[in-house]
Amino acid sequence: MRILSLLLVLCLPLIAPAAEKFTLKDGDRVVFLGNTLVEREQLSGWWELALTTRFHGKKIVFRNLGWSGDDVFGTSRAGFGDVNLGFKELKEHTLALKPTVLIIGYGNVEAFEGEAGKERFRKGLVALLDALAPSKAKVVLLSPIAPAKLGKPLPDPTKQIENVRLYAQVISEVASDREHTFVNLYELLKDPGTGSKAKTLDGITLTGEGYRETADTFTKALGLEDEPVRLELGVKTRKDCPLRSDMRKVVATGLPKGEYILTTDDGEAAFSASDLEQGFMFRPSGAESAQREKLRKLIVAKNELYFHRWRPQNVTYLTGFRKGEQGQNAREIPQFDPLVEAKEKEIAVLARPLTLKFELKPAKK
């Protein structure tokens, strides 16, 4: 008999305040915009996966326009032009996608300017939001992540941690002024290297494991708490359960004192009435984990196709100042669109909930 892996709920995670409960509706177009944190998310897909499964059954498009090393001024996007061109590209490309939801993450790069650059960053962020306002999209602002203290030979990040805190505060104030949702990753993910250096590559850049571990923190910060599976004694229960990367909570109330056996698809485990009253967390089943991983890989494949759609490697020759040489090949760029759409259809199928079985009985004396 296999024993379920369960944990008693001891505490709640730190939740960042939001202007309103975050939700996605059918037909939404979600655009991720930002620096390295945002761009690299598409390589693992964990954050997008968490949103996709929570809003399964709805036709929602996700597009990632993150650009490593970028700032609110569009500096990294300027190419061979000046920063004004970079900002123009940032604005026009984002608006062209007709977003209904914008998830924007900046501040890590700008924070290196410290106190002296704080107000410039504030003005730049406001200017960016003003430029994107014609979309009338719902906006979520992410704070930057504090650097991890990884020890020597890496530099001491103490000063930069304080800088990031200052810039996170600026983002919070702008979000409050404009009634946008604010996700305080600075507080939620403090020192992401502690205890597991694999969470970051360099103390700042999250690894795939880092994105996996932060996915549910990210969604819970948006107010997306899962409803527990509620059970009745002696009743075989079948529940359509959305895919999860974290544990699922099971609750049974009003039980007489004593021991009980919970049977699920993966085995059995014994609990007391008080344990079930408080709620127990158990890990996803093997079938759920397998389906979730297939879904995540599909999301990553879709994102890679779209990346080549909007950032082709030969952009200088295709649309830039050397397009006179190979510009005719730019006609191939839209050919990525049906490939992306095909992946999205596969994602919609795999994102469906699994039907899980539960049964609660008194333990034999």
Residue pairs with C-beta under 8 A, 6 or more apart in sequence:
1 267
1 268
2 266
2 267
2 268
3 267
3 268
3 269
4 262
4 264
4 266
4 267
4 268
4 269
4 282
4 283
5 282
5 283
6 269
6 271
6 280
6 281
6 282
6 283
7 247
7 280
7 281
7 282
8 275
8 278
8 280
8 281
9 249
9 278
9 279
9 280
9 281
13 188
13 217
13 220
14 187
14 188
15 220
15 221
15 223
16 182
16 183
16 184
16 185
16 187
16 188
16 221
17 182
17 184
18 181
18 182
18 183
18 221
18 222
18 223
19 175
19 176
19 179
19 180
19 181
19 182
20 181
21 223
22 140
22 181
22 222
22 223
22 224
23 55
24 30
24 51
24 55
24 58
24 60
24 101
25 58
26 58
26 59
26 60
27 58
27 59
27 60
27 100
28 58
28 60
28 61
28 100
28 101
29 60
29 61
29 63
29 97
29 98
29 99
29 100
29 101
30 51
30 60
30 61
30 62
30 63
30 99
30 100
30 101
30 102
30 103
31 63
31 64
31 65
31 94
31 97
31 99
31 101
31 102
31 103
31 137
32 38
32 41
32 42
32 48
32 62
32 63
32 64
32 65
32 66
32 103
32 105
33 65
33 66
33 90
33 94
33 102
33 103
33 104
33 105
34 66
34 67
34 70
34 103
34 104
34 105
34 106
34 142
35 66
35 67
35 68
35 69
35 70
35 71
35 76
35 105
35 106
35 108
35 109
36 66
36 68
36 69
36 70
36 108
36 204
36 205
37 66
37 105
37 108
37 142
37 144
37 145
37 205
37 206
38 64
38 65
38 66
38 103
38 105
38 142
39 64
39 66
39 67
39 68
40 66
40 68
40 205
40 206
40 211
41 47
41 48
41 64
41 66
41 211
42 48
42 64
42 66
42 300
42 303
42 304
42 307
43 208
43 300
43 303
44 208
44 211
44 212
44 296
44 300
45 211
45 296
45 297
45 299
45 300
45 303
46 208
46 211
46 212
46 214
46 215
46 245
46 296
47 211
47 214
47 215
47 218
47 219
48 62
48 64
48 299
48 303
49 215
49 243
49 245
49 292
49 295
49 296
49 299
50 215
50 216
50 218
50 219
50 224
50 245
51 60
51 62
51 219
52 60
52 62
52 295
52 299
52 347
52 351
53 242
53 243
53 244
53 292
53 295
53 351
54 219
54 224
54 242
56 242
56 243
56 351
56 352
56 353
57 351
57 352
59 348
61 344
62 299
63 97
63 99
63 306
64 303
64 306
64 307
65 90
65 93
65 94
65 97
65 310
66 105
67 76
67 77
68 76
69 75
69 76
69 109
70 76
70 77
70 90
70 106
70 109
71 106
71 109
71 110
71 124
72 106
72 110
72 121
72 124
72 125
72 127
72 128
73 83
73 86
73 87
73 124
74 83
74 85
74 86
74 87
74 88
74 89
74 90
74 91
75 83
75 86
76 86
77 85
77 86
77 87
77 89
77 90
78 84
78 85
78 86
78 89
79 85
79 86
79 89
79 315
79 316
79 320
80 316
80 320
80 321
87 128
87 131
90 128
91 128
91 131
91 132
93 310
94 102
94 132
94 135
95 132
95 134
95 135
98 135
99 132
99 135
99 137
100 135
100 136
100 137
100 138
101 137
101 138
101 139
101 140
102 132
102 135
102 137
102 138
102 139
102 140
103 140
103 142
104 128
104 129
104 139
104 140
104 141
104 142
105 141
105 142
105 144
105 185
106 125
106 128
106 144
106 171
107 121
107 143
107 144
107 164
107 167
107 168
107 170
107 171
108 144
108 145
108 164
108 204
110 117
110 120
110 121
110 124
110 167
111 117
111 121
111 144
111 160
111 163
111 164
111 166
111 167
112 160
112 163
113 120
113 121
113 163
114 159
114 163
114 166
115 163
115 166
118 166
118 167
118 170
121 167
121 170
122 170
122 173
122 174
125 170
125 171
125 174
126 174
129 139
129 174
129 178
129 180
132 139
138 181
139 175
139 178
139 180
139 181
140 180
140 181
140 182
140 183
140 222
141 171
141 174
141 175
141 180
141 181
141 182
141 183
142 171
142 183
142 185
143 164
143 167
143 168
143 171
143 172
143 182
143 183
143 184
143 185
143 186
143 187
144 164
144 167
144 168
144 185
144 186
145 164
145 185
145 186
145 189
145 192
145 204
145 206
146 157
146 161
146 164
146 165
146 186
146 189
146 190
146 191
146 192
147 157
147 160
147 161
147 164
147 203
147 204
148 157
148 191
148 192
148 193
148 194
148 197
148 199
148 200
148 203
148 204
149 156
149 157
149 158
149 191
149 193
149 194
149 203
150 193
150 197
150 200
150 203
154 202
154 203
157 203
164 186
165 186
168 184
168 185
168 186
168 187
171 182
172 182
172 184
174 180
175 181
175 182
176 182
181 222
183 218
183 221
183 222
184 221
185 214
185 218
185 221
188 214
188 217
188 218
188 221
189 214
189 217
192 199
192 200
192 206
192 210
192 214
193 199
193 200
193 203
196 209
196 213
198 207
198 209
198 210
199 206
199 207
199 209
199 210
199 213
200 206
200 207
200 210
201 207
206 214
212 245
215 245
215 246
216 244
216 245
216 246
226 242
226 244
226 248
226 249
228 248
228 249
228 250
228 251
228 279
229 237
229 239
229 241
229 248
229 249
229 250
229 251
229 356
229 358
230 251
230 252
230 253
231 237
231 250
231 251
231 252
231 262
231 276
231 358
231 360
232 252
232 360
233 252
233 255
233 260
233 360
233 361
233 362
234 360
234 361
235 359
235 360
236 357
236 358
236 359
237 357
237 358
237 359
238 355
238 356
238 357
238 358
239 355
239 356
239 358
240 353
240 354
240 355
241 248
241 288
241 353
241 354
241 355
241 356
242 353
243 284
243 288
243 291
243 292
243 295
243 351
243 353
243 354
244 284
244 288
244 292
245 284
245 292
247 281
247 282
247 283
247 284
248 281
248 282
248 284
249 279
249 280
249 281
250 262
250 276
250 279
250 280
250 281
250 282
250 358
251 276
251 277
251 279
252 260
252 276
252 277
252 360
253 276
253 277
255 273
255 276
255 277
256 273
257 272
257 273
257 274
258 272
258 273
258 362
258 363
259 270
259 271
259 272
259 273
259 362
259 363
260 270
260 271
260 272
260 273
260 276
260 360
260 361
260 362
260 363
261 268
261 269
261 270
261 271
261 360
261 361
261 362
261 363
262 268
262 269
262 270
262 271
262 276
262 280
262 358
262 359
262 360
263 357
263 358
263 359
263 360
263 361
264 282
264 285
264 356
264 357
264 358
265 285
265 287
265 356
265 357
266 285
266 286
269 282
270 363
271 280
276 360
284 292
285 354
285 356
287 354
288 354
288 356
291 350
291 354
294 350
295 347
295 350
295 351
298 343
298 346
298 347
298 350
299 347
301 343
302 340
302 343
302 344
302 347
305 336
305 339
305 340
305 343
306 336
306 340
308 336
309 333
309 334
309 336
309 337
309 340
312 318
312 333
314 326
314 329
316 322
317 323
317 325
317 326
317 327
317 329
318 326
318 327
318 329
318 330
318 333
319 327
319 330
323 330
